[in-house]
Amino acid sequence: MSSPTLRDVAEAAGVHAATASRALNPATRGLVNADTARRVIKVAEQLGYRPNPIARGLKTSKSGTVGLVIPDLTNPLFPPIVRGIENVLEPAGYSGLIVNTDNDPGRERAQIEHLRSRQVEGLIVATARMEHPLLTQLHREGVVMVMVNRRPEGVDVPSITPDDAAGVDLAVRHLAELGHTRIAHVAGPPNTSTGVTRARAFRATVRDLGLDDNPALISTTSQWSEASGAAGLRRLLDDGVEFTAIVAGNDLIALGCYDVFYERDIRCPQDVSVIGFNDMPFLDKLRPPLTTIAIPHHQIGAEAARLLLDSIADPTRPARSVMLPLSLVVRGSTAPPAA
């Protein structure tokens, strides 16, 4: 038995095939009378009709899909961002195809070419690197893109980012208000815009507050990872640098600091306070629970999807960038320094 076609649905509902097509597409349903749309949808369900997105794409030159390019799906930062993206795309009749690049330029190029071969209508890219020749090339070729969470140099496309500098300022001021004057920074990778922005903001706030501005208090990591965070803190301790608090580049780096506290019998927060960045899930389950800077992950994803849909509708519109405010979440890992 053959599957029901769009024409079968239209005949059973007593409407033209074009009307049935609009009623069954969430992006165009508003163009159809509400009662008619409900009737068509009910008939389609009764007949067991399933739209063929490939056939629709051939007819309209639109695939109804966008590519989500994620550098590291194991980073807990990204799943809630993806959920925010999906929650906006779905009502608009779009779906997202997710690829993971492992921060590898070759893999990233291959994955993006794969997405383009699937006729995606645009890309949402969460890149980790400052310099990104591939994105420059894609932009030059007219690929519709939105950058999320990070912004590379030299690519004038819409972006949605957290206010990293203001977040670091909140972290340093919180520690200073507790009485800390020698604060270390275990910084993110210097080849990422996030790492550079947060490190610069750390130095700026330390200077503004008149705290110890010794460059030796900054240890730079090579990756946004727990292992790299642990290695960064070990370097500070092995060099004999004295400090009573740490601002970690992100929560994963802060977790690496926790590992070193355990290794070296350092009590947190009695001996050293630590504050993370991102507010990824389950931080309240740590011992002690991690004080951190909260990023509105879901909102970032939702805004990225809206920016992309706007660009798909009008590729000539000027690039618009959105920066979202952050908040301090105080938990048990920060306290006044020991007397």
N, C-alpha and C positions, 0 to 999 in steps of 0.2 A: 504494500500500500504506500503510495507516494505521500510525501509531507504536504500539508496545506500551504498554498501560496498566498501572497498578498492579495491577489485577485479573488481568491476564494473567500478571504476575510471580508473584502469590500462588498462582494455580492451578497454574502450572508447578512451583512450589516446594512445593506441598502444604500451604500455610498459609493462615490467614485474611488478608484484605486489611489489617486493622489491624496484624497482626503484621509483614507485609511492610513496611508504612509505617514502623513503629518500627525495623525492622532497617536500612532504607535511610537513616534520619536519624541522623547522628552524635550528635546531642544526646540521642536516646532509645535508641540501640543497646544500651546497657547493660541495658535492661529485657528484652532477648530472650536466650534461650539462645545461647551462643557458636556452637555448631554450626549452629543454625538460622539465625542471622544470616549466617554464612559461606555457607550454601546459598542464601539469598535473594539475597545480593550477587552470587554466581556466576551464578545464573539471570538476574538483571537485566542483567549484562554480556553474557551469551550472547544475550539477546533484544534488546540495544541499547536498554534502557529508560533514559529520562532523566526525573528528577523534575521536576514543574512547580511551581516555588516560588510562582507567583502563585496557583495553585489551592490549594496547601497553606496559603498565607496567608489565603485566603478562608475556609477551613475552620477554621483554628485562631486566626485574628485575629493571627497572628504572621508577619512577613515574613522572618525570619532574616537581616535586614540591619541594620547600624548606619551612621550617618554619621560620617565623619572630616572635621572642618572645620579646614583648614590655612591659616594666614595667608600663607605664601609658599613654594610648592613648590620654588622655585629655591634656597632656603636649605638647604645640605647637612646642617643639623641634623635636618631632618624625615624624610627617607627611612628612616634606620635605626629611628626611632621607629615609623613606619608598619609596618615589617617586624616589629617586636616585637608590635604590635597584631594583625597578621594571623596570627602564629604561635600566638596564644592563641584568636582568634576561630574559626579554621578547624576545630580539633578539636571545638569546641563547636557546630559546625553553623551558624556565622554567617559572613557576608562583609561587607566594609566598602565603602561608597561614598565615594570621596574627592572633596572639592570644595576649590578654591583661592579664597581671598577677596581676595588682593592687599592685605590690610589695609584694604579699602574697606568702610565700614559698609553702604552701599547694596547692593553686590555680596554681602556676607555675608548680609544679610537675604534677598535673593532666592535665594541658594544653599541656605540653611537651609529656606526655604519649599518649595523643590524637593525637598529630602530628606524633609521631612515629608509631601509629597504622595506620595512613594514608600513611605510607611508604615514608615519606619525605626523600630526599637524603642528607639533611644537615640542620643545624640550624644557623640562624643569631640571636645572643642573645644580647640585650641591657640591661644587668643586672645592678642593682643599688647597689648591696651589695659587700663588701670587701671579706667576707668569704662566699663561696658558695659550700657546699658539693655536691649538685646535679650536678653541672657542672663538678666537679672532677669525680663523678661516671660516667657521660655520656662520658667524655673523656676516662676513663679507659675502657669503653665498646666499644670504637671505633667509637662513633658518630662523624661525621664530623661537626665542628662548627667554627664560626668566631665570635669574640666579637666586638661589635660596641659601640663607645663613652665612654665606661668604661671598666676597666680591673680588674677582681677579682684576689686575691692572689692564687698562687699555681696551675694554670691551663695553661699549655703550649700549647696554640692554637693561630692561627693567630688573630690579632686584628687591628682595625683601630680606632685611638683616636685623638682628638684635643690636641694641645700642651697647656694644661691647665696652667702649671707653667708660660710659656711665656706670656699667655694671662693676667694672674693676674699681672705680672710684668708690662705689658703695662698700665694696669688700675692704679696701684699705682703711676707709674712714671708720668702719665698724671696729676693726682691730685697734686703730688709734684711740678710739673712744674708750676701749677697754683698758688702755694704758700701754699698749705695745709701741715701742719706738724702733726696734730692730726687726723689720719684717722681711722675710725672704720671698722670692718669687720663683717657683718652679714653672718656667714658661713653656708655652707650646712651640712647635716647630717654626723656625724663622722663615721658612719658605711658604708659609700660609698667611693669608691676610689676617686671620683671626689671631694667630700667634703674635704677629707684629703689632697689631692694634692693641691687644691686651698688655703686652710688655711695655709699649710706649705709655699707655695710660697708667700703668703701675708706677713707672718712674715719675711721671708728671704729678700724680697725687702725692707720692712720697715727698717730692720737693715742695709742693704747695703746703703740706702740713709740717714741714721742717723736720721730717724724720731722717734717720740714717740713710744716705743715698749712696752707699758703697756699692760699686758694680759687682763686687764679690758676692753680694746677697742675691744675685740672679743666676740661676742655673737653667740653661736652655735644653729642652728635650729634642729628640729627633722624630718622635711620633706622638700622636694623641692616644697614648695607651698607658695602661697600668704599669707594665714593665718599664716603659721609658720614664714614667714619673718616679718610680722607685730608684732608677739609676741616677736621675737628676738630684734627688735628695741625698743619695749616698755620696755624690760628689761634694755637696756642700758640707756634709758632716766629716768626710775624710779630709777636706781642706781646712778643717778647724774653724769654719765660719760660725760666729755666734749669732743666734737669733731666738726669738721667743714665739714667733708666729710665721705662718706660710700662707701666701695666696697661690693656689694651684691654678695652672692654666685652664684646666677643666676638671670635671668630676673623676674621670678615669685617671688622670695624673694624681689627683688627691687620693684615690684608692691605692696607688703605688706608694704614696707617703705613709698610709696606714700600714702597708706591708713592712716598711722600714722601721716604723715605730715598734712593731712586734719583734722584728729581728734584733733591734738594739735596745730593747727594754726602755723605750721612751714613752712616757705617759702623756696621753692626749685627753683633755687640754691642760693638765696640770703642768707639764714640762713645755709642751709646744702646742699652740692652737693652729688649726688649719681650716681653710675655707676653700670650697670648690667653685665650680661655675658650670651651669646648665640645669641643675636640679633634675637629673635623670631619675628614673623610678628606683624605689627601694632604698634610697639614702637614709630614710628614717629608721631602717632596720639595722644599720651599722652600729657598732659600739666603739666610740660614741656616735650618735646620729650626726651626719655631716651638715654643718652650716654651708650654705651655697647661695649662688645667684641664680634666680629662677628665670628661665627663658619661656615665653609663651609659645611652646612648640606647635600646638594645634593651630593657633592663630597664624603663625608663620606659614604653615602649609596652606591654610585656607587663602591667605592673601596672595601667596605665590600662584595658586590656581586661578584666582580672579584676575591677576595681572596677565597670566598667559591667555586666558579666554578673551580678555580685552584686546590683546595683541593679535590673536588669531582673527578676531572680528575686524580689526583695522591694523594691518601690519605697518602702516605709515605713521601711526600715532607716536608722539615723542616718548622716549623711554622715561618711565617714572620709577623712582626708588622710594621705598618705604622703610623707615627705621622704627622698630618697636621698643617701648620702654621695658626695663627689667626691674626685678624686685629682689630684696634681700630676704632669705629664709634663715632665720636664726635657730640653730639646733644646739646639740651638746658639744660640738668639737671646738668651740671658741669660748674663752674665759679670760679674765684678767691674768697677766703674767704673775708668776710666783714672786713673792716679796723677796 
